[in-house]
Amino acid sequence: MDSTKQAIVDWIDSEQQQLVTFLQELIAIPSDNPPGDCEKIAMFIEQRLTDYQFPNVTALNVEQKDVLANGMIKVTNIVSTTAFEGGTGLDIVLNSHGDVVAPGLGWTYNPYGGEIVDGKIYGRGAAVSKSDIAAYTFAVMALRPFSQQLSGKATLAFTFDEESGGMIGPKWLLDHGYIKPNLAIAAGFTYSIVNAHNGCLHLEIKVKGKSAHAAAPHTGHDAIEAMTGILQTLYDYRITLQQIHSDVLGIESPTLVVGLISGGINTNVVPDLCTIRIDRRLIPEEDGENVERQLCELIQQAASQYKGIVVEVKRILLAKSFGPTPEDSELIRTLSSNWKEMMQGNLVIHGVPLYADARLFAEAGIPTVMFGAGPRTLLEANGHRADEHVRVDDLVNATKIVALTLYDLLKKE
């Protein structure tokens, strides 16, 4: 490691307490989504970045009609671009989200406490993904003493709708031209580089029949009976998905889950309506619209066996998969090199079966990876579970790796 990179590492070590404190402050601000009122944490981040002397810190308010259409209450995105040597060169965006799922039950520690126990910081968002807001912020700060050696831009883009799909966060920033990156690093964990993830299709299926008295069921058309036929078709279809395999390490087969069902009027009435919602995960090799057409055909075919039944299928969400970003790309090669220098282990580059905001950068043609502060797996971090946590060492190491990667990518030739 050369002297400049060692100085970057040393600076982060010297600022470890401030880094940890910043994460604790973020954890202390509730930003549950739903309900999706993330104004307080956004304004706090704006103020902290200003306190840390970041340039051009901008709070960008999303129109309320768009916020409500995405099932949220208030969304303000925070952006700050640090330009080195006038900003000519690469523009690298660092994107993480400040919204979190609700804490739920079963916590040993205060979900908003940020307590440190045995080297672990506990709280909702400690690993997903307030830790990355802290890591990315301090990674960019670590470059300041060496700005004369750099050329290009490092853009912090902190958004607050990942749990709702990212449409008024990263996508909104890209569509409106508030960020124009060449490369993207999105929220992730410390022990691997994620270069691909699954997509997701959510469909709502409504079966409409005709109500009747239970004493004369032949005068009605039973919506629940018809839905059982559709459900059986979907479950048979699900078995066939096990024969499809992705070529991406870490991603196996597509999946299908029926997550919601409702219907009926009363015990003594033939039901005239039954509704389900399904979650169909898409591997990177699949096209979401083709999958949607296939499902609609299967559903209509199953329903056609039942007299007097009308079926409506509505798309709720189509999140495309992303990747894989090539392992020999400049972004992954540089990140891998610095990871190996800091971690002294075997680096895994793989995909994950969930979906995240990273896809939105990839859709825009931007080489993208997921990397940040956290353990080897979401389960190990208790992500989306009680007692979510991140190790202080992982937070610090991720900050160093990101800072060194930015330095290498932005360094003058």
C-alpha positions in Angstrom: 0.0 0.0 0.0 1.5 3.4 -1.0 1.9 6.3 1.4 -1.2 8.1 0.2 -3.5 5.1 0.6 -2.0 4.4 4.0 -2.8 7.9 5.0 -6.4 7.5 3.9 -6.6 4.3 6.0 -5.0 6.1 9.0 -7.5 9.0 8.7 -10.5 6.7 8.8 -9.0 5.0 11.9 -8.6 8.4 13.6 -12.2 9.3 12.8 -13.7 5.9 13.8 -15.6 7.3 16.8 -17.1 10.1 14.7 -18.1 7.5 12.1 -19.8 5.3 14.7 -21.5 8.3 16.3 -22.9 9.3 12.9 -24.4 5.8 12.4 -25.9 5.9 16.0 -27.5 9.3 15.2 -29.0 7.9 12.0 -30.4 4.8 13.9 -31.9 7.1 16.5 -34.2 8.7 14.0 -37.3 6.5 13.1 -37.7 6.2 9.3 -40.0 3.2 9.1 -41.5 2.6 5.6 -44.4 2.0 5.8 -45.7 4.5 6.8 -42.9 6.3 4.9 -42.5 9.7 6.6 -38.7 10.1 6.1 -38.5 13.9 6.3 -36.8 14.1 9.7 -33.9 11.8 8.8 -33.4 13.5 5.4 -33.2 16.9 7.0 -30.8 15.5 9.6 -28.5 14.1 6.9 -28.6 17.4 5.0 -27.5 19.2 8.2 -24.8 16.7 9.0 -23.3 16.8 5.5 -23.3 20.6 5.8 -21.6 20.3 9.2 -19.0 18.0 7.6 -18.4 20.8 5.0 -19.7 18.9 2.0 -20.2 21.1 -1.1 -23.6 21.7 -2.8 -25.7 19.7 -0.3 -29.1 19.7 -1.9 -32.5 18.6 -0.5 -34.7 17.6 -3.4 -38.4 17.3 -2.6 -40.5 14.8 -4.5 -43.9 16.1 -5.6 -46.6 15.0 -3.1 -48.8 13.4 -5.6 -45.9 11.1 -6.6 -45.1 10.4 -3.0 -48.7 9.4 -2.2 -48.8 7.3 -5.4 -45.9 5.3 -4.0 -47.6 4.7 -0.7 -45.5 7.1 1.3 -46.0 10.3 3.3 -43.0 12.5 2.6 -39.8 12.0 0.5 -36.8 14.3 0.2 -33.7 13.0 -1.5 -30.3 14.3 -0.4 -27.5 14.8 -2.9 -24.0 16.2 -2.6 -21.3 16.1 -5.3 -17.6 16.6 -4.4 -15.7 17.7 -7.5 -12.0 17.1 -7.8 -10.0 19.3 -10.2 -13.2 20.8 -11.6 -15.0 17.5 -11.8 -13.5 16.4 -15.1 -13.3 12.6 -15.2 -15.5 9.9 -13.8 -18.6 10.7 -11.7 -19.1 7.9 -9.2 -22.3 7.8 -7.3 -22.6 6.2 -3.8 -26.2 5.4 -3.1 -27.8 4.1 0.1 -31.3 4.4 1.5 -32.4 5.8 4.9 -35.8 4.2 5.0 -36.2 0.9 6.9 -38.8 -1.7 7.7 -40.6 -1.4 11.0 -38.8 -2.9 14.0 -41.5 -5.5 14.9 -41.3 -7.5 18.1 -38.7 -9.6 19.9 -35.9 -7.0 20.3 -33.3 -7.4 23.1 -32.0 -3.9 22.5 -33.8 -0.6 21.7 -34.3 -0.6 17.9 -33.6 3.1 17.9 -30.9 3.0 20.5 -27.7 2.4 18.5 -26.2 0.5 21.5 -22.8 -1.0 21.2 -22.4 -4.5 22.7 -19.4 -6.7 22.1 -18.3 -4.6 19.2 -21.7 -4.6 17.5 -24.0 -1.6 16.9 -27.6 -2.6 17.4 -30.7 -0.9 15.9 -33.1 -0.9 12.9 -31.1 0.1 9.9 -27.7 -0.7 11.5 -27.0 -3.0 8.6 -29.7 -2.2 6.1 -28.7 0.4 5.1 -27.9 3.4 7.4 -24.5 1.9 7.9 -23.7 2.6 4.2 -24.8 6.2 4.5 -22.2 6.6 7.3 -19.5 4.6 5.4 -20.0 6.4 2.1 -20.0 9.8 3.8 -16.7 9.2 5.6 -15.1 7.5 2.6 -15.5 10.7 0.6 -14.3 12.8 3.5 -11.1 10.7 3.7 -10.2 11.9 0.1 -10.1 15.6 0.9 -6.4 15.9 1.9 -5.5 14.3 -1.4 -7.9 16.2 -3.7 -5.0 17.6 -5.8 -4.2 14.0 -6.8 -7.7 13.4 -8.1 -9.9 14.3 -11.0 -13.6 13.6 -11.3 -16.6 13.5 -8.9 -17.9 11.5 -6.0 -21.6 12.0 -5.6 -23.5 11.0 -2.4 -27.1 10.2 -3.2 -29.1 9.3 -0.2 -32.7 8.2 -0.9 -35.6 7.1 1.2 -37.9 4.8 -0.7 -36.0 1.5 -1.2 -38.6 -0.4 0.8 -41.2 1.0 -1.7 -39.3 0.1 -4.8 -37.0 3.1 -5.5 -39.1 4.8 -8.1 -39.0 8.2 -6.3 -35.5 7.8 -5.0 -32.7 6.7 -7.4 -34.9 6.4 -10.5 -36.4 9.9 -9.8 -32.9 11.4 -9.4 -31.7 9.8 -12.6 -34.8 10.7 -14.6 -34.6 14.3 -13.5 -30.9 14.6 -14.2 -30.0 15.4 -10.7 -27.3 12.7 -10.9 -25.4 11.6 -14.0 -22.9 9.0 -12.9 -20.6 6.9 -14.9 -20.3 4.2 -12.1 -22.5 3.3 -9.2 -21.8 1.7 -5.8 -25.0 0.8 -4.0 -25.8 -0.5 -0.5 -24.3 -3.9 0.3 -22.2 -5.8 2.7 -18.4 -6.0 3.5 -17.5 -9.6 2.7 -18.5 -9.8 -0.9 -19.1 -7.8 -4.0 -22.6 -8.3 -5.4 -22.7 -7.9 -9.2 -26.3 -9.1 -9.9 -29.7 -9.5 -8.3 -33.1 -11.0 -9.0 -36.0 -9.1 -10.3 -39.5 -9.2 -9.0 -43.0 -9.3 -10.4 -46.1 -8.7 -8.2 -49.5 -9.4 -9.6 -53.0 -8.9 -8.1 -55.5 -11.4 -9.3 -59.2 -10.7 -8.8 -61.8 -13.4 -9.5 -65.4 -12.0 -9.8 -68.4 -14.3 -9.6 -72.0 -13.8 -8.5 -73.3 -13.9 -4.9 -76.2 -16.2 -3.9 -77.9 -17.6 -0.8 -75.9 -20.6 0.5 -79.2 -22.6 0.4 -79.3 -22.1 -3.4 -75.7 -22.1 -4.5 -76.5 -23.1 -8.0 -78.0 -19.6 -8.6 -74.6 -18.0 -8.0 -71.0 -18.3 -9.3 -68.5 -19.1 -6.6 -65.4 -16.9 -6.9 -63.4 -18.8 -4.2 -64.0 -22.1 -6.0 -62.6 -20.6 -9.2 -59.7 -19.1 -7.3 -58.8 -22.6 -6.0 -58.4 -23.7 -9.6 -56.1 -20.8 -10.3 -54.1 -21.5 -7.2 -53.6 -25.1 -8.1 -52.4 -24.0 -11.6 -50.0 -21.6 -10.0 -48.6 -24.2 -7.5 -48.2 -26.7 -10.4 -46.4 -23.9 -12.3 -44.1 -23.2 -9.3 -42.8 -26.8 -9.4 -41.7 -26.3 -13.0 -39.6 -23.3 -11.9 -37.3 -25.6 -10.1 -36.0 -26.9 -13.4 -34.8 -23.4 -14.4 -31.3 -22.4 -13.2 -29.4 -19.2 -13.4 -25.8 -19.1 -14.5 -25.1 -16.4 -11.9 -23.3 -17.5 -8.7 -25.5 -17.0 -5.7 -28.8 -17.1 -7.7 -30.5 -20.4 -8.2 -34.0 -20.7 -9.6 -37.0 -18.5 -10.0 -39.6 -18.6 -7.3 -43.3 -18.0 -6.8 -45.2 -17.2 -3.6 -48.9 -16.5 -3.1 -48.6 -13.9 -0.3 -52.1 -12.6 0.2 -55.6 -13.9 -0.2 -59.0 -12.4 0.7 -62.6 -13.0 -0.3 -66.2 -13.8 0.6 -69.0 -11.9 2.2 -70.3 -14.2 5.0 -70.5 -17.8 5.8 -74.0 -18.2 4.3 -73.3 -16.4 1.0 -71.8 -17.8 -2.2 -68.7 -15.5 -2.6 -68.7 -13.1 -5.5 -65.1 -11.9 -5.1 -61.7 -13.5 -4.2 -58.4 -11.7 -4.5 -54.8 -12.9 -4.3 -51.4 -11.3 -4.7 -48.4 -13.2 -6.0 -44.7 -12.6 -5.8 -42.7 -14.0 -8.8 -38.9 -13.6 -8.5 -37.1 -13.3 -11.8 -33.5 -14.6 -12.4 -31.3 -12.3 -14.5 -31.8 -14.4 -17.6 -35.6 -13.8 -17.6 -37.6 -11.0 -19.1 -40.3 -9.8 -16.7 -42.8 -8.9 -19.3 -42.6 -12.3 -21.0 -43.1 -13.9 -17.6 -46.1 -11.7 -16.9 -47.7 -12.7 -20.2 -47.1 -16.4 -19.5 -48.7 -16.1 -16.1 -51.7 -14.2 -17.4 -52.3 -16.9 -20.0 -52.1 -19.6 -17.3 -54.5 -17.8 -15.0 -57.1 -17.1 -17.7 -56.9 -20.7 -18.9 -57.5 -22.0 -15.4 -60.4 -19.6 -14.9 -62.1 -20.6 -18.2 -63.2 -23.9 -16.6 -65.7 -22.1 -14.4 -69.0 -20.7 -15.6 -69.9 -17.1 -14.9 -66.4 -16.1 -13.7 -64.5 -13.0 -14.7 -60.7 -12.6 -13.9 -58.8 -9.4 -13.7 -55.0 -9.4 -13.5 -53.2 -6.2 -12.4 -49.5 -5.6 -12.3 -48.5 -4.1 -8.9 -44.7 -4.1 -9.4 -42.2 -5.1 -12.0 -38.6 -4.6 -10.7 -36.1 -5.8 -13.3 -33.1 -7.9 -12.3 -29.7 -6.4 -12.8 -26.3 -7.7 -13.9 -24.2 -9.5 -13.9 -21.7 -6.6 -14.1 -18.6 -8.2 -15.6 -15.9 -9.3 -13.1 -13.2 -7.8 -15.4 -14.9 -4.4 -15.4 -12.8 -1.5 -14.0 -15.2 -1.0 -11.1 -15.0 -4.6 -9.9 -11.3 -5.0 -10.6 -10.5 -1.9 -8.5 -12.9 -2.7 -5.7 -11.6 -6.3 -5.6 -8.0 -5.2 -5.4 -8.6 -2.9 -2.5 -10.8 -5.5 -0.7 -8.0 -8.1 -0.9 -5.5 -5.6 0.4 -7.6 -4.7 3.4 -9.3 -8.0 4.2 -6.6 -10.5 3.4 -9.1 -13.2 2.5 -10.9 -14.9 -0.3 -13.3 -12.5 -2.1 -16.6 -13.8 -3.4 -18.3 -12.0 -6.3 -21.8 -13.2 -6.7 -25.5 -12.4 -7.2 -28.3 -12.3 -4.6 -31.9 -13.5 -5.0 -33.5 -10.3 -3.6 -33.9 -7.1 -5.5 -32.7 -3.6 -4.5 -32.1 -0.1 -5.8 -28.9 -1.2 -7.6 -31.1 -2.3 -10.6 -32.2 1.3 -11.3 -28.6 2.3 -12.1 -28.0 -0.8 -14.2 -31.2 -0.1 -16.1 -29.8 3.3 -17.0 -26.7 1.7 -18.4 -24.4 2.5 -15.5 -21.9 -0.2 -14.4 -23.1 -1.1 -10.8 -22.1 -3.1 -7.8 -23.5 -3.5 -4.3 -20.9 -3.1 -1.6 -21.0 -1.6 1.9 -20.9 -2.2 5.6 -22.3 -5.5 6.9 -21.6 -9.2 7.6 -21.5 -12.1 5.1 -25.2 -12.6 5.0 -28.4 -10.7 5.6 -29.4 -13.4 8.1 -26.2 -13.0 10.1 -27.0 -9.2 10.4 -30.6 -10.0 11.5 -31.6 -7.7 8.6 -35.4 -7.0 8.7 -35.4 -9.0 12.0 -35.1 -8.2 15.7 -31.7 -7.2 17.0 -30.4 -6.1 13.6 -26.7 -5.1 14.0 -23.4 -4.3 12.3 -19.9 -4.9 13.6 -17.9 -1.8 14.2 -14.9 -3.5 12.4 -17.1 -4.2 9.3 -18.3 -0.6 9.2 -14.7 0.7 9.4 -13.3 -1.8 6.9 -16.0 -1.0 4.4 -15.4 2.7 4.7 -11.7 2.1 4.0 -12.3 -0.1 1.0 -14.7 2.3 -0.5 -12.4 5.3 0.1 -9.4 3.4 -1.5 -11.5 2.4 -4.4 -12.7 5.9 -5.0 -9.1 7.1 -4.8 -7.9 4.6 -7.4 -10.7 5.3 -9.8 -10.4 9.1 -9.6 -6.6 9.3 -9.4 -5.0 11.3 -12.1 -3.0 9.3 -14.6 
